[in-house]
Amino acid sequence: MKRAVMQLETLTCPSCIKKVEGALSKVDGVEQATVLFNASKAKVDFDDSRVSAEQLKQTVENLGYEVLAVKTTEG
């Protein structure tokens, strides 16, 4: 299991949290997705044999949010 922490640019309201968390949670291989509104970060625990950090980034960007950076660590 790995964890991706994504720094997000364009979270403007609390409903953005639900939108991003919901989309990430539906990705095959994601165990848990949490968005921290005040920090503009998404933390995602995922199985890297089923999904990549790049695919998670693309999921967020497809919603219209900019991902400034992604840091991946063993979880």
C-alpha positions in Angstrom: 0.0 0.0 0.0 1.2 3.5 -0.9 0.1 7.0 0.0 0.0 9.9 -2.4 -0.3 13.4 -1.0 -1.4 15.9 -3.7 -1.0 19.6 -3.3 -4.1 21.2 -4.9 -4.4 24.7 -6.2 -8.1 25.4 -6.8 -10.2 24.2 -3.9 -12.6 27.0 -3.4 -15.5 25.6 -1.2 -16.3 22.7 1.0 -18.3 20.9 -1.7 -15.0 20.6 -3.6 -13.9 18.2 -0.9 -16.8 15.8 -1.5 -16.4 16.0 -5.3 -12.6 15.1 -5.2 -13.0 12.5 -2.4 -15.9 10.9 -4.2 -14.0 10.7 -7.5 -10.9 9.3 -6.0 -12.8 6.8 -3.8 -14.3 5.3 -7.0 -10.9 4.6 -8.6 -10.1 0.9 -8.5 -7.3 0.3 -6.1 -8.0 3.3 -3.8 -8.5 2.2 -0.2 -9.1 5.7 1.3 -9.2 9.3 0.0 -9.2 12.3 2.3 -9.2 15.9 1.2 -8.0 18.6 3.7 -9.7 21.8 2.6 -7.7 24.3 4.6 -4.4 22.7 3.5 -5.5 22.2 -0.1 -4.2 18.6 0.0 -5.6 15.2 -0.9 -4.2 12.1 0.9 -4.9 8.9 -0.9 -4.0 5.4 0.3 -3.8 3.1 -2.8 -2.6 -0.3 -4.1 0.1 0.6 -6.6 -0.3 -2.7 -8.4 -3.8 -1.6 -9.5 -3.5 2.2 -9.9 -0.6 4.7 -10.2 -0.2 8.1 -8.5 -0.2 9.6 -12.0 -3.7 8.1 -12.6 -4.9 9.5 -9.3 -3.5 12.9 -10.3 -5.3 12.7 -13.7 -8.6 11.8 -11.9 -8.4 15.1 -9.9 -7.4 17.1 -12.9 -10.2 15.7 -15.0 -12.6 17.3 -12.4 -11.1 20.7 -13.2 -8.7 21.0 -10.2 -5.0 21.7 -10.6 -2.6 19.4 -8.9 0.6 21.3 -8.1 2.7 18.4 -6.7 2.4 14.7 -5.8 4.5 13.0 -3.2 4.3 9.3 -2.9 5.4 7.3 0.2 5.1 3.7 1.4 2.0 3.5 3.6 
